[in-house]
Amino acid sequence: MPPERDIPTGAAAAALRSAPTTPNAPAHHGGLWPALAMGAGCLGLVAWGLIRPGTLTWGTFSMLAVLLLCGLLYALLSRRVQTAQQLALVATLAAVATAGRVLFAALPNFKPVTYLVFVAGAALGPGPGFMVGATTGLISNLFFGQGPWTPWQMLAWGLIGLAGAGLAGRGRMPSRWMLVAVGAMLSVLFDWFVSLWMFLSFTDHSWPSLLALYVRGLPFDAAHGAATGLFCLLFGPATVRMLTRYRARTNCRFLPLETS
């Protein structure tokens, strides 16, 4: 049996997350053009709403703007996922996060989704982290219901994946308590960000309305933060190590032949 390879840490892990898998391979544009077409359509509707005030409601306008930003980030960051193994890992993590959201449906806002997206970004980098988050938001709402909140959730979870990658950047592997603290904080910020679609769609856009919306959601925010903090406390470092090990073992780089 061949000896087990060491898991890269420090600067080596950071270089592994950021280095292209095949330096001389042509860039793929498979998902770029559909995302750009969708972004162009949303941008056209947003521009129309600016030119003709009153044509679009605040809720529709904000949803299109968030959808545009999410689509552009997805198109740009998905280009960092360049191997079948990485794509399979992204799909698997999104499926696991979706299953976790469904299995914990009986517990309001107490779910492992944010934890999985967060550690995916910390272990795999910004591209896979954002893709896991955005894909989970889209796929899991096939079970919970699609609506104008879906783009907000996709973008928010995608940004949490980016935050996880930023936390583990520059060779730093986050500690257990760092994962707990930052994960819980990001969970609350996720709820506050997604609540903005309700504020823009159904209120008079005043500060008291926004404050009342946040106050009513505090129990759910606390449950979300507690769930993410608990999962990070119990499984965070082990999950990061496991995903980093998988990334190291499936990473393949082609070097040019030496000529005499």
C-alpha positions in Angstrom: 0.0 0.0 0.0 1.5 3.4 -1.0 2.2 5.8 1.9 -0.4 8.4 2.7 0.5 11.8 1.3 0.6 14.7 3.7 -2.1 17.3 3.6 -0.6 20.6 2.4 -0.8 23.4 5.0 0.2 27.0 5.3 1.5 28.6 2.1 1.3 25.3 0.2 -2.4 25.0 0.9 -3.0 28.5 -0.2 -1.0 28.0 -3.4 -3.0 24.8 -4.1 -6.3 26.5 -3.8 -5.3 29.4 -6.1 -3.1 27.7 -8.6 -4.7 26.7 -11.9 -5.0 22.9 -12.4 -3.7 22.8 -16.0 -1.6 25.9 -16.7 -1.5 25.4 -20.5 -5.2 24.2 -20.9 -7.5 26.5 -22.8 -10.0 28.4 -20.7 -13.5 27.0 -20.9 -16.5 29.2 -21.6 -19.2 26.6 -21.2 -21.1 28.5 -18.5 -19.9 32.0 -19.3 -22.2 32.8 -22.3 -25.5 31.7 -20.7 -24.7 33.7 -17.6 -23.7 36.7 -19.7 -26.9 36.4 -21.7 -28.9 36.3 -18.5 -27.0 39.2 -17.0 -27.5 41.2 -20.1 -31.3 40.6 -19.9 -31.4 41.6 -16.2 -29.2 44.6 -16.9 -31.6 45.7 -19.6 -34.6 45.5 -17.3 -32.7 47.3 -14.6 -31.7 50.1 -17.0 -35.3 50.3 -18.2 -36.5 50.7 -14.6 -34.0 53.6 -14.1 -35.0 55.3 -17.4 -38.7 54.9 -16.7 -39.2 55.3 -13.0 -42.3 53.5 -11.8 -42.1 50.8 -14.4 -40.6 48.3 -12.0 -41.4 48.0 -8.3 -38.6 48.1 -5.8 -39.0 44.4 -5.1 -38.7 43.5 -8.8 -35.8 46.0 -9.4 -33.8 44.7 -6.4 -34.4 41.0 -7.4 -33.1 41.6 -10.9 -30.1 43.5 -9.6 -29.2 40.6 -7.2 -29.8 38.1 -10.0 -27.5 40.0 -12.3 -24.7 40.1 -9.6 -25.2 36.5 -8.7 -25.0 35.4 -12.4 -21.9 37.4 -13.1 -20.1 36.1 -10.0 -21.1 32.5 -10.9 -19.8 32.9 -14.4 -16.5 34.4 -13.3 -15.8 32.1 -10.4 -16.9 28.9 -12.0 -13.9 29.2 -14.3 -11.7 28.3 -11.4 -13.3 24.9 -11.3 -11.4 23.2 -14.2 -11.4 19.5 -13.5 -14.2 16.8 -13.4 -13.1 15.9 -9.8 -13.6 19.5 -8.6 -16.9 19.8 -10.3 -18.1 16.5 -8.9 -17.1 17.7 -5.4 -19.0 20.9 -5.8 -22.1 19.0 -7.0 -21.7 16.5 -4.1 -21.4 19.2 -1.4 -24.4 21.1 -2.9 -26.4 17.8 -2.8 -25.3 17.1 0.8 -26.2 20.7 1.9 -29.6 20.4 0.2 -30.3 17.0 1.9 -29.3 18.6 5.2 -31.7 21.4 4.7 -34.5 19.0 3.9 -33.7 16.6 6.8 -33.7 19.5 9.3 -36.9 21.0 7.9 -38.8 20.4 11.1 -36.4 22.7 13.0 -37.0 26.3 12.0 -33.7 27.8 10.7 -31.6 25.2 12.5 -29.8 23.6 9.5 -26.3 22.7 8.5 -26.4 24.5 5.1 -24.4 27.6 6.1 -21.8 25.5 7.9 -21.2 23.3 4.8 -20.9 26.2 2.4 -18.6 28.0 4.8 -16.2 25.1 5.3 -16.3 24.4 1.5 -15.0 27.9 0.8 -12.3 27.5 3.6 -11.0 24.2 2.2 -11.5 24.6 -1.6 -11.2 28.3 -2.3 -13.4 31.1 -3.7 -14.6 29.4 -6.9 -15.9 26.1 -5.5 -17.1 27.9 -2.3 -19.3 30.3 -4.2 -20.6 27.6 -6.5 -21.5 25.3 -3.6 -23.4 28.2 -1.9 -25.3 29.5 -5.0 -26.1 26.0 -6.3 -27.4 24.9 -2.9 -29.7 28.0 -2.8 -31.2 27.1 -6.2 -31.5 23.4 -5.8 -32.8 23.3 -2.2 -35.6 25.7 -3.1 -37.0 23.1 -5.4 -38.1 21.4 -2.2 -38.9 24.6 -0.1 -40.4 26.7 -2.9 -38.9 29.1 -5.5 -39.7 32.8 -5.3 -38.1 36.3 -5.4 -36.1 35.3 -2.3 -34.2 32.6 -4.3 -31.6 35.0 -5.9 -31.0 36.6 -2.5 -30.3 33.3 -0.9 -28.1 32.2 -3.8 -26.0 35.3 -3.6 -25.9 35.3 0.3 -24.7 31.7 0.5 -22.3 32.2 -2.4 -20.8 35.2 -0.5 -20.5 33.0 2.6 -18.4 30.6 0.5 -16.2 33.5 -0.5 -15.9 34.6 3.1 -14.7 31.1 4.1 -12.1 31.3 1.3 -11.0 34.7 2.6 -10.7 33.4 6.1 -8.4 30.6 5.0 -6.4 32.8 2.6 -2.7 33.5 2.8 -1.8 30.1 4.2 -4.0 30.4 7.3 -6.0 27.4 8.3 -8.8 28.7 10.6 -9.0 27.3 14.1 -12.0 25.6 15.5 -13.1 28.7 17.5 -12.5 30.9 14.6 -14.8 28.8 12.5 -17.4 28.9 15.2 -17.3 32.7 15.7 -17.2 33.7 12.1 -19.7 31.0 11.0 -22.3 32.2 13.6 -21.8 35.8 12.6 -22.2 35.1 8.9 -25.4 33.1 9.6 -27.0 36.2 11.2 -25.8 38.4 8.4 -27.2 35.9 5.9 -30.7 36.3 7.5 -30.4 40.1 7.6 -29.4 40.2 3.9 -32.1 37.9 2.7 -34.7 39.9 4.8 -34.0 42.9 2.6 -36.2 41.5 -0.2 -39.2 41.6 2.2 -38.2 45.2 3.3 -38.0 46.4 -0.3 -41.1 44.5 -1.5 -43.7 44.9 1.3 -42.8 47.9 3.5 -42.7 51.7 3.2 -38.9 51.6 3.1 -38.5 53.4 6.5 -35.9 52.7 9.2 -38.6 51.7 11.8 -40.0 49.1 9.3 -36.5 47.6 8.8 -35.9 47.5 12.5 -39.2 45.9 13.2 -38.5 43.3 10.5 -35.1 42.4 12.1 -36.5 42.3 15.6 -39.3 39.9 14.6 -36.6 37.6 13.0 -34.2 37.6 16.0 -35.3 34.1 17.3 -34.8 32.6 13.8 -31.4 34.5 13.5 -30.3 33.1 16.8 -31.3 29.5 15.8 -29.4 29.9 12.5 -26.3 31.2 14.3 -26.5 28.5 16.9 -26.8 25.8 14.3 -23.8 26.9 12.3 -21.7 27.5 15.4 -22.6 24.0 16.8 -21.8 22.2 13.5 -18.5 24.2 13.2 -17.6 23.3 16.8 -18.3 19.6 16.3 -17.2 19.0 12.7 -15.5 22.2 11.3 -11.8 21.4 11.5 -12.3 17.7 10.5 -14.4 18.7 7.5 -11.8 21.3 6.4 -9.0 18.7 6.6 -11.1 16.1 4.7 -11.9 18.5 1.9 -8.4 19.8 1.7 -7.1 16.2 1.5 -9.5 15.4 -1.3 -8.4 18.5 -3.2 -4.8 17.6 -2.8 -5.2 14.0 -4.0 -7.3 15.0 -7.1 -5.2 18.0 -8.1 -3.3 17.4 -11.3 -0.7 19.7 -12.9 1.0 19.0 -16.2 4.6 20.2 -16.4 6.4 20.7 -19.7 8.9 18.0 -20.8 12.6 18.8 -20.1 14.6 19.0 -23.3 18.4 18.5 -23.3 
